[in-house]
């Protein structure tokens, strides 16, 4: 993430990376947000309210770096690292669901 560290829960069933707006605002330097009309749904099929997205955000876990899209959710307190990004980090996530990681600016 730009300008700070966010702890994210790995969820290999999630198709998107999600950071609650409160955590996003705590970052010292943030990627530009764009409005989005994408509808996100949880595993329980409830709507995850998101109105903005940051694209090509640089993320680092250990020695591995990647970039991906992050949706900024209106509600919630838990940041989620989805399948695509957790796969890019490979062994750093141990392929386990719901492991807490720190994702730091590159």
Residue, then its C-alpha position, 0 to 999 in steps of 0.5 A: x500500500x502507499x504510505x503505510x501498512x495494513x493488515x489484511x486477512x487472506x481469503x482465497x475464496x474472495x475475488x477482490x481485495x477490499x479495504x474499509x474506508x477507515x483504514x484507507x484514510x489512515x494511510x499517509x499517502x494514498x493511491x487515487x480513488x475512482x468511482x465504481x459501479x461494481x457490485x461486490x458480494x460476500x460469500x453469504x451473498x450479501x452486498x459489500x458496499x463499495x463506491x470507489x476503487x484504486x487500480x494498480x496499487x503496489x503491495x509488498x509481503x515479505x520480499x514479494x511485490x505485486x500490484x492489483x486493484x483494491x476496492x474501498x468499502x464503505x462499511x466494515x473493519x477487516x481488510x481482505x486479500x483476495x485469491x489473485x493477490x494472495x496467489x501472487x504472493x505465493x508461499x508468503x501466505x502459505x495458501x491458507x484462508x484467513x491468515x493475517x498478513x501485513x501488506x506494506x508500501x513498495 
